[in-house]
Amino acid sequence: MEMMIIFAGIILALLFNFVNGLNDAANSIATVIATRALTPLQAVGLAAIFNMIGPFLFSTAIAKMIGKGIVDSSLLSPSLVFAAMFGAVLWVFVSSVFGIPVSSSHSLVGGVLGAGIAMGGISVILWPSLNTVEMLILYTIAGTILITIVFSALLAILDEDWRRYLAFAILSGIAVTIPALIITGTLEIKGILAVVIFIVVSPVLGFIAAFLLGILIMRLLRNSNPGRVNRGFRPLQIIAGAWQSVGHGANDAQNAMGMITAMLFAGGMISVFEVPLWVIISSCLAISLGTLLGGWRVIDKMAHKITKIRPYQGFSSAMAGGAVLSLMTSFGVPVSTTHAISGSIMGAGSTRGYSSSVRWNNVREIVMAWLITIPASAFISGIVFLIISIYI
């Protein structure tokens, strides 16, 4: 019976990556479609190819964190992993059907949490130490104050009213300080703490990077012919979109890798938690196939219902989103590609005016879906685990 669960769990994990690609296809190609730099079919083909390349360019640190960094790895069982995958797959699939861009990574985290809690209560969760949380708060406050002062001083030099940008400066301080702590090794932020923090940090990072890059481009090309600028940025946007797809595949394809490896480890089929090559290849193929088919309702929402994107803004958004994903993947942080790229689209749109260019009502709907993803998938997975426990 256990072998059947392991086999079914592997199939379910690959199905998860498939629906991941189906929903998150929009992340990689929304801006390319919005500006008509590529046709929809060309765009999904581009995304599928570069999604598959991504995981081979980075380490499998995220897969290991997903597999054994959320709940106590000694309690992993094939039934727990299967229940976690079931809840995540169901939530992402339903979201794709209704055109809701949700985080596949957070769906999986929620699934692991729900199944883990159903198995052994909240004590199975790998909570951060109190000292880590205290140091994180202190470092973040200090870094935010420093960056806000520097940012405000630069605005004063440029004869800009720094008070108009105070909220932006504070958010920038928070979003920059936390990744800096990870990159420099000053503070180890991992597991559930990293997941929760980056629900906020990843979209803000994407927003800031896209906004600043967009403003820089506008300043440099303000006297150029608009038609020539648009034509010039279309090929650059395709390149940026390919890079963004690499980052998406590198980060999100590791979700299934981590769960399959956890399934094999829990079933005693491997003795060390290392991701086998066949798991990497099959996970890449699954997410690329999902991307190739495309989640068209999600694509429409991301491409047309957040903001109107021009080619230079599409370039800014794709470059910013790809940078955030690549940076976080390099350090083994499983950020939400949906959050990072949605944030970058909002940031690019805001270069034409914060309040007038972004459809904030639609944004609020997307953010609500982000907030309920972890509890929703956790609830489903917890119920599935209890059912499995009764009948198996």
N, C-alpha and C positions, 0 to 999 in steps of 0.2 A: 504493500500500500504506500509506503514511504517513497519508493521509486516512482510510483505513479504521480505522487504529489510533486516530486522534484521535476519530473518531465513536464507536467502541466504548468509548473511555476516558470520553467524556462520559456515555454511557449507564451505564457502570459507576459513575461518580462519583454519579450520581443514584440508582442502586441502593444505593450505600453510604449515602446520606442516608436512603433508605427503610428499610434494615435498622437504621440508627442510631435512627430514630424507633420502629421495632419493638421494639428492645431497651431504649432509653432512655425509652420511654413510662412505664415504671415509676417513673422518677425524678420525674416531674412529678405523678403521680396516686396513688402508693402510699398516702400518708397519708390522702388524701381518701377513698379506698376503705376503708382500714382502720377509719376512724371512722364510715363510712356517711354522711358529709356529702353525698356524691353517689353515685348508682349507678355501676357500672363504665362503662356506655355514656355516661352524662352526663360522667363524668370524662375519658374519652378524647376526647370531643368538645371539652370545654373545653381540654384540653392541645393538641389539634391546632390550634385557632384561635389560641391565644396563642403556640404554637411558631412559627407563620407570621408573626406580628406582630413577634416579637423581633428578627430581623436588620435590620428597617427602623428600629429605634430606636437602633442602635449603629453604629459604624464597621465597616469591613471589615479592620481591622488584623490580626485573627486569620487571615483568609483569606490575607493576604499573607505572614504568618509561616509558615503551613503550606506555602504554595506555594514559598517561596524562602528560608526561614530554617532549614531542617533540613540540607539538603545544598547544595553549591555550585550556584547557579542557572544558571551557564554550562554545566553538564553536563546540564541537564534535557533529556529527549527524550520524545517520545510513548510510546515503549516503556517507559521507566523509570516514567513516571506511570501507565501502564496496569498494569504489574506491581505497583506499590504499592497501587493501588486493588483489584486482584484479591485480594491477600493480606488486606487489611483487610476487604473485604466477606465473604470466606469465613469469617474468624475470628468476626466479629460475628454472622453468620447461624447458624453452628454453636452459638455461645454462647446465642443466643436460643432455638434449638430445645431445648437442654438446661436452659433457665431460669437461665443464669448471667449476672448483671449485670456486664458488662465495660465498659471505657471505649472508646467508638468513637473518640474523639480519639487515644488512645494506640495503638489498632489502626492508625490511619492513619499516625501517626508511625513506628510499627514497620515498616509497609509501605514508607514512603519510605526509611527507614534500610536495610532489607534489599535493596531494589532498587538503592539507591545504592552500597552496599558491593559487591554483585555486579557492578556496572558498573566501579567504579574503586578499590575497597578503602576502608579506613577513612579515608583522607586526604580523601575527598570530603565528610565530615561537617564541619559548621561548629562546631568545638570552641570553647569560650570561652577567652579568654586566661588565662594563669596569674595575672596581676595581678587580673583580675576574680574568680577563684576565691579568691585570698588575701584580697581586700577583703571578699568575701561572708562568709567564715569569721570574720574579725575583727569586722565589724559585727554578725553574728548572735550571737556570743559576748557582745559588749558589751550589745546590746539585750536578750538573754535574762537576763543578770544584773540589769540595771536593772528589767525588768518583774517578775522573780521577787522582788526586794527590795520593790517597791511592793505587789505582790499579797500578800506575806506580812505586810507592815505593816498592810494593810487588814484581813486576817483577825485579826491580833492585836488591833486596835481593836474588832472585833466579838466578841472573846473566843472565837475559833475556834482550834483547834490547827493552826497553819500547816504543821506537818510532815506532816499527813495529805494536804495538797494540794500538796506540793512538786513531785511529778512533773507534776501538772496545770499548775502555774505555769511550769515549765520548758518544757513543750510549748507553752503559750500564748505564751511569750516568743519561741520560734522561729517559730511560726505568724504572729505579729503583726509581728515585725521584718522578715521578708523582703518581704511585701506593702508595708510602709511604705517600704522602700528603693526599690521600684518606683514607688509613688505620688508620692513626694517628688522623684524623679529623682536620688536620691543615687547610685544604682548601676544601670547598665543590665544587666538580666538578661533574656536572650531566648534563642530557639533551643532547642537540646537541653538546655542548662543549666536553663532555665525549666521544660521538660517534666519533667525528672528531679526537680527540687526540689518541684514541686507535686504529684507523686505522694504525697508525705508531707504537704505543707502544706494542700492543699485539703480532705482529709477531717478534718484536725485543726481547721482554721478552722470548718468546718461543725459539728463536734462542740462546740467551745467556744461558738460563737454560740448554738446551739440549747440547750445546757445552761444557759448564763447567763440566756437569755431565759425558759426554762422555770422556773428557780429564782425569778426575779423575779416571774413570774405567780403561782407558788405562794405566795410571801410576801404579795403584795398581796391575793390572794383566799382566803387560808387560812380565813377565817371565813364564807365564802359558801356557799350551798347548792350541792352538787356537781351536781345535776341542772340547775339554772339556769345554772351555769357552762358545762356541756357544751353546752346549747342555745345559749348566747350565742356560743360560740366556733365553732360550725359554719359560720355565714355568713362569719365572719372567716377561717376556714380555707380556704374556697373562694376568697376574694380573694387570700390568700397563695399558694394553689396556682396561681392564674392568673399571679401575678408570677413564681413559680418557673418556670412554663412559658415565660414571656417570656425569662428568663435562659437557660434550656436551649436554646431555639431560636436565640437570639442567639449563643451560644457554639458550639454543635455544628453548626448549619446552615452555618457558615462553613468547615467542613472540606471539603465538596464544592466550595464556591465556590473555595477556594484551589487544589484539584487541577484543576478545569476550567480555571481561568485559567492555571495552569501548563502545561496541555496546549495551550491556545491560544497561549501565549507561546512554548513550545518548538517548535511547528509553524509559527511565523512568521505566525500569523493576527492577532495583535495585537503592536504594537511596544513598548508600555509595560505593565508589570505592574499594571494596574488592573482591578478586577472589573466586567464589563459588567452592566447592569441585568437583562438576560434570564437571566444566570447566577444572580443573587440571587433572582429570582422562582422559577425552576425548582427551585433548591435548597430554598427554603422550602416549596414545594408537595410536594416529595418527602419531606421529613422529617415534614411534617404528615400526609401519607397513611399513612406508616408508623406514626405515633403513633395515628392514627384506627383502624387495624386492631388495634393493641395487642399486646404480647408478654406473653401472659397468665401464662405460667410465671414470667417475671421479675417481673411485678407481684405474683404471689402470694408470692414469696420476699421482696421488699422490703416488702410490706404486712403480712405475717403472721409471717415467720420470723426477723426480727431482734429485734423487741420488740413488746409490746402497746402500741398508741398510743391515747391519749385525745385528745379534740378540742383541748385547750389545748396538748398536746404536738405534735399535728399542725400546729397554727398555728406553734408555735415552730420546728419542723423546716422547714416551707415558707418561713417568713420568713428563717431563717438560710441555707438553701440558696440561695434567690433572691438574697439579699444578696451572698453569696460569688460567685455566677455573674455578677451584674450588675457588681460591682466589678472582677473580673478581666477581663471582656469589655471594659469601658471602657478598660482599659490594654493591651488586645491580648494577653492571656495565655491560651493555650488550655488551660484546666484541664479535668479530667475531671468532667463533670456527675455521673457515677455515683459518683465518689469523694466529691465535695462533699456530695451529697444523702444518700448512705449514712452519711457521718459525722454529718450533722445528725440523721438518724433515731436513730443510736446515742446522740448527745448528749441528744436529747429523752427517750429511754427511760431514760437514766442518772439523770434527775432523781428517779426513784423508787428509786434504789439501783443503784450501779455494777455490782455482781457479780450481783444477783438478777434485774434487770429486762431485761438484754440477753442474748440467746442467743449467747454468744461462740463456741461451736463453729461455728455457721452463719456468723458474722462471719469466722472464720479461713478458711473455704472461699472466701468472697468475696474476701478479701485475697489468697489464693493465686492466684486468677484474675487479679487486678490485676497481680501480679508477673510472671506469664508472658505477659501480653498482648503487650507490645512484642516480646520475643524470638520468640514464636510467629508473629505476623503478619510479622515481619521474615524469618523462615525461609521461610515460604510465598512471600512476594514475591520473595525472592532466587532461589528455584527457578524461579518463573514467568519472571523476567527472563532467566535463563540459557537456558531453553527458547525464549523469543522470539528471543534472540540467535542461537541455532543455526538456527532454521527461517525467520527473516525477514531 
